[in-house]
Amino acid sequence: MSGSSGTPSESGSPSKRRRKRRSGRGPKGNGAVHASGTAPGPAKGTESTSVPAETGSVKQGQGTAAGVAGGSEHSQAERNRKKRRRGKKRRPEHAQPQGVQADQAAQSARPDGTPEKATSLKGKKAARRRGRRRRQAANAGPDQVTNTPQPQPSESRANQSHQVNGAVEPVQARTDKPDAPEKRQGKQRTEPRRQHRPNHYRDHGRSGANGHQLYAALDLGTNNCRLLIARPEERGFRVIDAYSRIVRLGEGVGSNKRLSDAAMDRAIDALAQCHRKLADRGVMRSRLIATEACRAAENGTEFIDRVRSETGLALEVVNRETEARLAVAGCASLVSHEADGVILFDIGGGSSEIVWLDLRNRCGARGYALTRFIRSWISLPVGVVNLAERHGGVHVTPDIFEAMVEDAADHLAGFSLADNLSEAISSGRVHMLGTSGTVTTLAGVHLGLKRYDRRRVDGTWLRDEDVSGMIDQLRDMPYEARVENPCIGADRADLVLAGCAILEAIRRRWTCSRLRVADRGLREGILTELMAADGVWARKRSGHRNRGNRQRNRA
């Protein structure tokens, strides 16, 4: 339709007309007039609708000016209506203080100077942060980018910098977390941030996940080679890695007084694996000990030198007193709080240590502090390996078992833990605490585990009659059945009855109503002593107190 008709026709798609009808804005026409004063004709396939003369008609000679004025007024009214519908119409300038008006105008301005539309609260905060970064970048010269303090929100990639041809190129921070703290200040990073990895790929390295260095303890015994790597926690430590292998280093030492070449080769292979674990974890604080097999063997010193030259590990041959103290340190957390005394025993491969803890005056002490209450201790030169070699461990008859019990009892006859130990036991407030493969095997069989589970075994209480029943059950079990038992296996099938014989000898000498099982020992004791010597728990406690005081002072 030409501009002289004065009746503009409706334009636009059908969907646009439907939206206008639903909004309730007067007539169905859009009132749009071209700059030339000529309204666009009806679209193909649509129906032409007339607009009232007072809004749409123009005279022949005044079409251009009137069309422009009418179109601009109509478009402004359309924008105002849209703002009202969205609920985001800005307040009048007279309703806000002058400083707020200036601040909003500065924050809502784009880099090209044009104002932004009204946004949400999160968008305003993001705009403020962008404005601050632009102002700081403008105030700081190109040589001062890395030395100027920059706000660092809590986003993981905030204010990074990358090295580009020797120059530092700042990277704008992400703003997908608008409510990040605004008061944190710090220097801009000058190296690329390491890529984030999931938790199960996190490398503990030289220090644990919480910044503490890692500790390691290695126990090379007559039968086993065990390694434990841990990091300190608020109450104790958390195991990071562990390793255990049966090497039977003391095989033949009881008769030949020397370590065999085959036994030394097995031990060195296991120690080489331990060395790799220590190197991979970056452990800097450790203690590596060897016990009875190296103490009793004539070529024990030669073996220690060979280990140092072939694996790089420096083993320390500890005496029996140190071994007994470490056993107490490792198992002290399992001592009952109500006990007046504990008979702790560690049945090893070549020796057995028994410790009497007199706790009648402990005054609430617990944990590692219980090592101060060692009243007396003894170490028997008999263990599961040398006892089984003397009497046999594969096919054990009741007579052979009694012979092993008497052999162990003969070594106990010359020792007395304390004169008043029997009196303390009669009070009923003394219990046994066993740490060895023998007692853990008994507990696993007693619980009927289809697979050995340390979490269920460690800390289990056994009554005296339960221990007697389990010893009788294992004694009557043939060798093949012991091999098939998941809690015994082929590695311990020929040694478990020798351990039961030593336990029976201890029980006949000192009878207690209860026995607690500990799947822990020397390694845990070593870790506890190392961490206590470094004062890691004291530092954590004092750090918590200081942080609490600072928070209270700030409040």
GUTISE-615075 format. One record per residue (C-alpha): residue number from 1; residue in one letter; x, y, z. Coordinates in steps of 0.05 Angstrom, whole numbers, m for minus. Example, Ala and Ser with C-alpha at 12.3 -4.5 7.8 and 13.67 -1.06 7.14 Angstrom:
// residues 2
1, A, 246, m90, 156
2, S, 273, m21, 143
This chain:
// residues 555
1, M, 0, 0, 0
2, S, 28, 69, m18
3, G, 43, 123, 33
4, S, m14, 168, 4
5, S, m68, 120, 29
6, G, m57, 140, 101
7, T, m77, 71, 126
8, P, m17, 30, 146
9, S, m24, m45, 142
10, E, 1, m94, 193
11, S, 69, m127, 182
12, G, 109, m181, 216
13, S, 100, m255, 224
14, P, 37, m289, 252
15, S, 74, m310, 315
16, K, 91, m237, 330
17, R, 18, m217, 323
18, R, m3, m273, 370
19, R, 46, m250, 423
20, K, 18, m180, 418
21, R, m53, m204, 425
22, R, m36, m244, 488
23, S, m1, m183, 519
24, G, m66, m143, 515
25, R, m36, m82, 480
26, G, m96, m50, 445
27, P, m109, m65, 371
28, K, m77, m121, 333
29, G, m35, m77, 288
30, N, 36, m58, 305
31, G, 32, 14, 280
32, A, 100, 11, 247
33, V, 111, 62, 193
34, H, 171, 65, 147
35, A, 215, 125, 145
36, S, 189, 144, 77
37, G, 118, 148, 105
38, T, 96, 85, 70
39, A, 73, 26, 111
40, P, 94, m43, 89
41, G, 42, m83, 53
42, P, 11, m147, 80
43, A, 55, m207, 80
44, K, 38, m262, 31
45, G, m13, m308, 61
46, T, m34, m260, 117
47, E, m95, m216, 127
48, S, m89, m140, 125
49, T, m117, m103, 185
50, S, m132, m28, 188
51, V, m105, 17, 242
52, P, m146, 76, 271
53, A, m135, 141, 234
54, E, m109, 179, 293
55, T, m49, 133, 300
56, G, m34, 108, 231
57, S, m58, 157, 177
58, V, m13, 213, 151
59, K, m22, 267, 99
60, Q, 8, 264, 30
61, G, 59, 318, 41
62, Q, 78, 302, 114
63, G, 88, 227, 111
64, T, 162, 225, 125
65, A, 167, 268, 187
66, A, 103, 241, 218
67, G, 124, 169, 205
68, V, 190, 177, 240
69, A, 160, 212, 300
70, G, 104, 161, 307
71, G, 152, 103, 300
72, S, 200, 128, 353
73, E, 145, 144, 403
74, H, 114, 76, 392
75, S, 180, 39, 400
76, Q, 196, 76, 465
77, A, 127, 58, 493
78, E, 139, m14, 473
79, R, 205, m15, 512
80, N, 173, 15, 573
81, R, 118, m36, 573
82, K, 169, m93, 567
83, K, 208, m66, 627
84, R, 145, m62, 669
85, R, 125, m133, 651
86, R, 193, m160, 671
87, G, 194, m122, 736
88, K, 261, m91, 721
89, K, 243, m19, 706
90, R, 294, 27, 737
91, R, 275, 74, 793
92, P, 271, 148, 777
93, E, 334, 186, 787
94, H, 304, 230, 841
95, A, 290, 168, 884
96, Q, 363, 150, 892
97, P, 421, 188, 923
98, Q, 469, 222, 876
99, G, 527, 176, 895
100, V, 486, 114, 882
101, Q, 465, 141, 814
102, A, 537, 154, 794
103, D, 560, 86, 820
104, Q, 506, 49, 782
105, A, 520, 89, 719
106, A, 594, 71, 723
107, Q, 580, m1, 738
108, S, 528, m10, 683
109, A, 571, 22, 629
110, R, 600, m22, 575
111, P, 673, m12, 551
112, D, 646, 27, 492
113, G, 609, 76, 538
114, T, 538, 52, 524
115, P, 496, 35, 586
116, E, 478, m37, 599
117, K, 407, m60, 611
118, A, 383, m72, 682
119, T, 409, m139, 707
120, S, 401, m183, 767
121, L, 440, m177, 832
122, K, 490, m229, 811
123, G, 502, m193, 746
124, K, 514, m127, 783
125, K, 565, m160, 828
126, A, 600, m190, 768
127, A, 600, m121, 735
128, R, 631, m90, 797
129, R, 687, m141, 797
130, R, 700, m129, 723
131, G, 702, m54, 735
132, R, 751, m62, 792
133, R, 797, m105, 750
134, R, 795, m56, 693
135, R, 811, 2, 739
136, Q, 868, m36, 772
137, A, 896, m57, 704
138, A, 892, 15, 681
139, N, 926, 43, 743
140, A, 982, m8, 742
141, G, 1035, 0, 689
142, P, 1056, m58, 644
143, D, 1118, m70, 687
144, Q, 1078, m72, 752
145, V, 1028, m126, 734
146, T, 1061, m181, 773
147, N, 1078, m140, 835
148, T, 1012, m103, 844
149, P, 965, m135, 895
150, Q, 904, m162, 861
151, P, 839, m186, 892
152, Q, 835, m262, 888
153, P, 764, m288, 893
154, S, 753, m360, 914
155, E, 749, m386, 842
156, S, 803, m436, 826
157, R, 826, m398, 763
158, A, 822, m326, 788
159, N, 876, m277, 764
160, Q, 922, m328, 733
161, S, 982, m308, 691
162, H, 1019, m346, 637
163, Q, 1090, m339, 610
164, V, 1087, m318, 538
165, N, 1156, m308, 505
166, G, 1186, m287, 571
167, A, 1131, m236, 588
168, V, 1075, m245, 637
169, E, 1006, m244, 606
170, P, 950, m235, 657
171, V, 888, m276, 645
172, Q, 821, m248, 667
173, A, 789, m287, 723
174, R, 725, m327, 714
175, T, 664, m296, 745
176, D, 619, m357, 750
177, K, 619, m350, 826
178, P, 593, m280, 838
179, D, 590, m283, 914
180, A, 664, m296, 924
181, P, 699, m259, 980
182, E, 722, m189, 960
183, K, 773, m176, 1015
184, R, 825, m229, 997
185, Q, 888, m197, 971
186, G, 949, m230, 943
187, K, 1001, m227, 888
188, Q, 984, m247, 818
189, R, 1010, m316, 798
190, T, 1067, m316, 749
191, E, 1064, m390, 731
192, P, 1009, m432, 701
193, R, 965, m464, 753
194, R, 970, m540, 753
195, Q, 911, m575, 722
196, H, 859, m599, 772
197, R, 853, m674, 778
198, P, 800, m716, 812
199, N, 811, m740, 884
200, H, 830, m811, 864
201, Y, 887, m783, 821
202, R, 912, m737, 875
203, D, 987, m746, 888
204, H, 1005, m743, 961
205, G, 1079, m737, 944
206, R, 1127, m713, 997
207, S, 1071, m687, 1040
208, G, 1001, m714, 1051
209, A, 938, m684, 1024
210, N, 935, m636, 1083
211, G, 1007, m612, 1077
212, H, 1040, m659, 1127
213, Q, 1101, m699, 1108
214, L, 1094, m774, 1102
215, Y, 1123, m823, 1153
216, A, 1144, m894, 1140
217, A, 1158, m955, 1184
218, L, 1189, m1020, 1161
219, D, 1193, m1083, 1203
220, L, 1236, m1140, 1177
221, G, 1220, m1198, 1223
222, T, 1237, m1271, 1224
223, N, 1176, m1289, 1181
224, N, 1149, m1225, 1150
225, C, 1172, m1161, 1116
226, R, 1122, m1105, 1129
227, L, 1119, m1032, 1108
228, L, 1071, m978, 1128
229, I, 1068, m906, 1101
230, A, 1022, m857, 1136
231, R, 1009, m783, 1147
232, P, 990, m750, 1213
233, E, 918, m736, 1229
234, E, 886, m698, 1285
235, R, 881, m761, 1328
236, G, 932, m811, 1303
237, F, 950, m822, 1230
238, R, 920, m845, 1165
239, V, 953, m902, 1126
240, I, 972, m881, 1055
241, D, 1005, m945, 1031
242, A, 1022, m1013, 1060
243, Y, 1061, m1074, 1039
244, S, 1070, m1143, 1070
245, R, 1105, m1206, 1046
246, I, 1124, m1271, 1080
247, V, 1199, m1280, 1068
248, R, 1218, m1328, 1125
249, L, 1285, m1295, 1135
250, G, 1297, m1336, 1198
251, E, 1289, m1403, 1164
252, G, 1344, m1449, 1189
253, V, 1373, m1398, 1238
254, G, 1353, m1440, 1298
255, S, 1396, m1499, 1275
256, N, 1451, m1467, 1232
257, K, 1457, m1399, 1267
258, R, 1463, m1368, 1197
259, L, 1417, m1336, 1147
260, S, 1411, m1379, 1085
261, D, 1424, m1350, 1016
262, A, 1353, m1366, 992
263, A, 1323, m1331, 1052
264, M, 1366, m1270, 1042
265, D, 1347, m1267, 968
266, R, 1273, m1269, 986
267, A, 1282, m1213, 1037
268, I, 1323, m1169, 990
269, D, 1270, m1176, 935
270, A, 1217, m1153, 985
271, L, 1260, m1096, 1010
272, A, 1273, m1072, 939
273, Q, 1198, m1067, 930
274, C, 1193, m1027, 995
275, H, 1248, m980, 971
276, R, 1209, m966, 907
277, K, 1147, m949, 947
278, L, 1187, m902, 992
279, A, 1217, m868, 932
280, D, 1150, m862, 895
281, R, 1117, m831, 956
282, G, 1175, m784, 970
283, V, 1180, m805, 1043
284, M, 1232, m765, 1081
285, R, 1220, m789, 1153
286, S, 1225, m864, 1167
287, R, 1252, m917, 1211
288, L, 1271, m986, 1185
289, I, 1284, m1041, 1236
290, A, 1304, m1114, 1236
291, T, 1290, m1160, 1294
292, E, 1306, m1229, 1320
293, A, 1330, m1263, 1256
294, C, 1386, m1212, 1246
295, R, 1401, m1210, 1321
296, A, 1410, m1286, 1326
297, A, 1445, m1299, 1259
298, E, 1521, m1298, 1256
299, N, 1519, m1267, 1187
300, G, 1467, m1216, 1207
301, T, 1515, m1157, 1198
302, E, 1536, m1181, 1130
303, F, 1463, m1185, 1109
304, I, 1451, m1113, 1133
305, D, 1510, m1089, 1091
306, R, 1484, m1127, 1031
307, V, 1416, m1095, 1038
308, R, 1447, m1026, 1040
309, S, 1489, m1038, 978
310, E, 1433, m1071, 936
311, T, 1371, m1033, 957
312, G, 1397, m969, 989
313, L, 1359, m982, 1054
314, A, 1395, m976, 1121
315, L, 1365, m1026, 1169
316, E, 1371, m1018, 1244
317, V, 1377, m1081, 1286
318, V, 1338, m1065, 1350
319, N, 1344, m1100, 1417
320, R, 1288, m1138, 1451
321, E, 1272, m1082, 1499
322, T, 1260, m1033, 1442
323, E, 1218, m1085, 1407
324, A, 1174, m1093, 1469
325, R, 1166, m1018, 1477
326, L, 1147, m1009, 1404
327, A, 1094, m1063, 1410
328, V, 1063, m1026, 1469
329, A, 1064, m960, 1431
330, G, 1030, m992, 1371
331, C, 974, m1026, 1410
332, A, 963, m976, 1467
333, S, 899, m948, 1436
334, L, 865, m1016, 1446
335, V, 876, m1018, 1521
336, S, 810, m1016, 1559
337, H, 797, m950, 1595
338, E, 772, m988, 1657
339, A, 831, m1036, 1661
340, D, 879, m1035, 1720
341, G, 930, m1075, 1682
342, V, 945, m1107, 1615
343, I, 987, m1168, 1595
344, L, 1010, m1151, 1525
345, F, 1044, m1205, 1484
346, D, 1074, m1206, 1414
347, I, 1086, m1276, 1385
348, G, 1137, m1267, 1330
349, G, 1174, m1313, 1284
350, G, 1238, m1319, 1325
351, S, 1220, m1288, 1392
352, S, 1161, m1271, 1435
353, E, 1155, m1209, 1479
354, I, 1109, m1203, 1540
355, V, 1097, m1137, 1575
356, W, 1061, m1121, 1640
357, L, 1027, m1053, 1641
358, D, 1009, m1031, 1712
359, L, 953, m981, 1702
360, R, 927, m974, 1772
361, N, 955, m903, 1777
362, R, 950, m880, 1706
363, C, 906, m819, 1723
364, G, 868, m820, 1657
365, A, 929, m830, 1612
366, R, 914, m864, 1546
367, G, 946, m877, 1479
368, Y, 1021, m868, 1471
369, A, 1026, m842, 1543
370, L, 1014, m913, 1568
371, T, 1086, m931, 1550
372, R, 1106, m897, 1615
373, F, 1069, m951, 1655
374, I, 1110, m1011, 1632
375, R, 1123, m1046, 1698
376, S, 1165, m1103, 1671
377, W, 1176, m1143, 1607
378, I, 1207, m1208, 1583
379, S, 1230, m1233, 1515
380, L, 1229, m1308, 1500
381, P, 1277, m1335, 1447
382, V, 1221, m1376, 1418
383, G, 1175, m1360, 1361
384, V, 1130, m1395, 1311
385, V, 1186, m1408, 1261
386, N, 1239, m1439, 1306
387, L, 1186, m1476, 1347
388, A, 1155, m1507, 1285
389, E, 1224, m1527, 1260
390, R, 1239, m1564, 1324
391, H, 1172, m1600, 1330
392, G, 1142, m1598, 1260
393, G, 1082, m1557, 1239
394, V, 1050, m1595, 1181
395, H, 1020, m1656, 1215
396, V, 1011, m1639, 1288
397, T, 982, m1691, 1335
398, P, 957, m1675, 1405
399, D, 1022, m1702, 1434
400, I, 1064, m1659, 1388
401, F, 1023, m1599, 1407
402, E, 1032, m1612, 1481
403, A, 1107, m1619, 1469
404, M, 1108, m1550, 1438
405, V, 1068, m1521, 1496
406, E, 1118, m1550, 1546
407, D, 1177, m1523, 1505
408, A, 1149, m1452, 1509
409, A, 1130, m1460, 1583
410, D, 1202, m1479, 1599
411, H, 1225, m1412, 1573
412, L, 1172, m1377, 1615
413, A, 1192, m1413, 1679
414, G, 1252, m1369, 1691
415, F, 1215, m1304, 1684
416, S, 1167, m1267, 1729
417, L, 1133, m1204, 1705
418, A, 1116, m1177, 1774
419, D, 1105, m1202, 1845
420, N, 1035, m1173, 1851
421, L, 1012, m1191, 1780
422, S, 972, m1251, 1805
423, E, 937, m1206, 1856
424, A, 919, m1156, 1802
425, I, 892, m1212, 1756
426, S, 848, m1239, 1812
427, S, 813, m1171, 1817
428, G, 784, m1183, 1747
429, R, 807, m1116, 1719
430, V, 865, m1143, 1679
431, H, 858, m1166, 1607
432, M, 905, m1194, 1554
433, L, 923, m1157, 1491
434, G, 953, m1200, 1435
435, T, 988, m1174, 1372
436, S, 1011, m1228, 1324
437, G, 988, m1269, 1266
438, T, 968, m1323, 1314
439, V, 914, m1284, 1350
440, T, 888, m1250, 1287
441, T, 880, m1319, 1256
442, L, 842, m1344, 1316
443, A, 796, m1284, 1313
444, G, 783, m1292, 1239
445, V, 765, m1366, 1247
446, H, 723, m1350, 1308
447, L, 684, m1297, 1269
448, G, 674, m1345, 1211
449, L, 702, m1297, 1160
450, K, 700, m1321, 1088
451, R, 756, m1272, 1074
452, Y, 802, m1240, 1125
453, D, 778, m1170, 1143
454, R, 823, m1128, 1186
455, R, 767, m1079, 1204
456, R, 728, m1135, 1238
457, V, 788, m1169, 1270
458, D, 825, m1110, 1299
459, G, 798, m1095, 1368
460, T, 756, m1159, 1375
461, W, 745, m1185, 1445
462, L, 750, m1260, 1458
463, R, 730, m1294, 1522
464, D, 777, m1345, 1554
465, E, 731, m1403, 1536
466, D, 728, m1378, 1464
467, V, 803, m1379, 1459
468, S, 806, m1450, 1486
469, G, 753, m1473, 1437
470, M, 789, m1442, 1377
471, I, 856, m1473, 1397
472, D, 824, m1541, 1402
473, Q, 790, m1531, 1335
474, L, 855, m1513, 1299
475, R, 893, m1569, 1333
476, D, 842, m1620, 1307
477, M, 842, m1590, 1237
478, P, 885, m1627, 1186
479, Y, 938, m1591, 1147
480, E, 897, m1590, 1082
481, A, 838, m1558, 1118
482, R, 884, m1504, 1147
483, V, 910, m1488, 1078
484, E, 839, m1480, 1051
485, N, 817, m1436, 1108
486, P, 815, m1363, 1082
487, C, 841, m1336, 1148
488, I, 901, m1383, 1150
489, G, 924, m1401, 1079
490, A, 984, m1438, 1055
491, D, 1034, m1387, 1083
492, R, 1012, m1398, 1156
493, A, 985, m1468, 1154
494, D, 1049, m1499, 1182
495, L, 1061, m1443, 1233
496, V, 993, m1428, 1264
497, L, 995, m1487, 1313
498, A, 1063, m1467, 1339
499, G, 1035, m1399, 1354
500, C, 975, m1430, 1388
501, A, 1023, m1471, 1432
502, I, 1060, m1407, 1454
503, L, 993, m1373, 1469
504, E, 970, m1433, 1509
505, A, 1034, m1431, 1550
506, I, 1022, m1357, 1566
507, R, 949, m1370, 1584
508, R, 968, m1427, 1631
509, R, 1018, m1382, 1667
510, W, 972, m1321, 1672
511, T, 898, m1334, 1664
512, C, 854, m1274, 1645
513, S, 780, m1275, 1630
514, R, 786, m1234, 1566
515, L, 833, m1226, 1507
516, R, 832, m1168, 1458
517, V, 860, m1179, 1388
518, A, 904, m1126, 1356
519, D, 920, m1127, 1282
520, R, 976, m1077, 1293
521, G, 1044, m1077, 1324
522, L, 1115, m1053, 1313
523, R, 1101, m1012, 1251
524, E, 1046, m972, 1284
525, G, 1091, m963, 1345
526, I, 1147, m936, 1301
527, L, 1101, m886, 1268
528, T, 1072, m864, 1334
529, E, 1141, m851, 1364
530, L, 1165, m813, 1302
531, M, 1105, m768, 1300
532, A, 1106, m757, 1375
533, A, 1180, m739, 1372
534, D, 1165, m688, 1317
535, G, 1108, m659, 1358
536, V, 1058, m662, 1301
537, W, 998, m671, 1347
538, A, 1021, m617, 1395
539, R, 1027, m568, 1337
540, K, 958, m586, 1311
541, R, 927, m575, 1380
542, S, 962, m509, 1391
543, G, 943, m487, 1321
544, H, 870, m501, 1334
545, R, 873, m461, 1398
546, N, 907, m402, 1364
547, R, 857, m402, 1307
548, G, 800, m403, 1357
549, N, 830, m344, 1395
550, R, 838, m305, 1331
551, Q, 767, m318, 1311
552, R, 742, m296, 1379
553, N, 785, m233, 1377
554, R, 758, m215, 1308
555, A, 688, m224, 1333
